[in-house]
Amino acid sequence: MRLFAGFLLFFIIFSFVSEIFPQDLTEQAVTEIRFEGLKKTKESYMKAVLERFSKVPSSALDLHEVETALEELRLFSEIKVTLEKDENGNSFLKIKVKEKFSFLPIPFLMYSSDQGFMGGAFVMDTNAFGIRDNYLVGGVFSKNIQMALMAYSRPSLDAAHPGFSVGGAFTHRDREEKNSRDEKMLEYDTMGGSVNVSVSDKITKRSKILVGLGYNYTHIDFDKKYSEYKEKLRSFHAVTLEGGWNFTIPELNEWFMSEKSVSIGGNVTFLTTGGRASSFDAEITIQQPLPVTRLRVLTHYAGYYSKYLPLALLPSQMVVGTTIMPEKFHSAKMAGIDLGLEVGIYKMKYFVISAYGLLEQFLGEDFGGSPVMDFGYSTGVKVYLKNFAFPAISVGVSHDITQNSLKFSAAIGVGGF
């Protein structure tokens, strides 16, 4: 009897409290996501992207996290996120956006003191079919390179919806190999084509894996005076298997979309010239906004290692993120460290202008196999266009203090970022 009376008293108290404080014990969840301003982008795609925010208790919903997820898509120039109630008192997420221009014919022009002028044109769409598919078709032309290429990709939405990419290129290049002191060591002519396909899959909200397969044919011509390098300059067919993993944490403020990321990758290349080549790369990026929101710290660490890779496939310093070495310098083993600041200078409705300064350290293997360790800095100005799906203008200077060499570069269009 006493036990029954205890249960009855508990029930009465519970009912009384629930009537007075209904939201404390029956927390409302977000029942719907409503969009305003979508034109090209499909609403079904956006709902799939933001699915993790539905059914979340309204008091636990972080609106800034929703805005960051939308900014990561790079589809919208304006974003406004609010939590509202409908006529029945149910909570819903209201998202008002303005879409960027994503389909564009893009002429571009680049200049650097090492490579001279380079121009070309592309047709691209970063939101094909309204589901954020990407394609790019175009060509690049300069004194030393002529290239036609195409690429199509679909980013991974989540673990249940993997992404993919396919691409191809045809290239003719007059290639030079320089050492770390900017001295020409070798020159040769290459012509060939490549095709590749890869699949990516998000294994968590912030990490994804990638596997891919590629084919490359390169025909090489060289002058007889470089006959001592004929074993390194043999034409070849190559089939490459690649794999990688990436983890990224974004952070958004009123000036920049910053990120902290870690990635590793590797591949194995089977060559018709005999043997097998391999490479491995790793990268850490830390972009940290400061309490003065227009200012952020830029930090980047990267390493690259390859074994038995043909000379024509060796990458430039860009694979480790540095700019101070000669642009025609290529190496099988490299590491780079960048540390500096970027400051927002001017912000308007349509663009943001910033300036940056970086200290750079490069470590690697020179053309002849000897070790290289150069130190320098780079500085410049960037322009981020808000209404377009890519930045548009970059001007910069790099100074290798170790070699006392200075480089200037500028880009209008898709280059330089």
Sequence and secondary structure as in RCSB ss.txt:
>XXXX:A:sequence
MRLFAGFLLFFIIFSFVSEIFPQDLTEQAVTEIRFEGLKKTKESYMKAVLERFSKVPSSALDLHEVETALEELRL
FSEIKVTLEKDENGNSFLKIKVKEKFSFLPIPFLMYSSDQGFMGGAFVMDTNAFGIRDNYLVGGVFSKNIQMALM
AYSRPSLDAAHPGFSVGGAFTHRDREEKNSRDEKMLEYDTMGGSVNVSVSDKITKRSKILVGLGYNYTHIDFDKK
YSEYKEKLRSFHAVTLEGGWNFTIPELNEWFMSEKSVSIGGNVTFLTTGGRASSFDAEITIQQPLPVTRLRVLTH
YAGYYSKYLPLALLPSQMVVGTTIMPEKFHSAKMAGIDLGLEVGIYKMKYFVISAYGLLEQFLGEDFGGSPVMDF
GYSTGVKVYLKNFAFPAISVGVSHDITQNSLKFSAAIGVGGF
>XXXX:A:secstr
 HHHHHHHHHHHHHHHHHHH HHHHS  B  EEEEES SSS HHHHHHHTGGGTT BGGG  HHHHHHHHHHTT 
EEEEEEEEEE TTS EEEEEEEEE B EEEEEEEEEETTTEEEEEEEEEEEEETTTTEEEEEEEEEESSEEEEEE
EEEE   BTTB EEEEEEEEEEEEEEEE TTS EEEEEEEEEEEEEEEEEEESSSSEEEEEEEEEEEEEEEE GG
GGGGTTTT  EEEEEEEEEEEEEEEEE SS EEEEEEEEEEEEEEETTSSEEEEEEEEEEEEEE SSTTEEEEEE
EEEEEEES  GGG  BGGGGT  SS TTBB SEEEEEEEEEEEEEEE SSEEEEEEEEEEEEEEE TTS EEEEE
EEEEEEEEEESSBSS  EEEEEEEETTTTEEEEEEEESS   
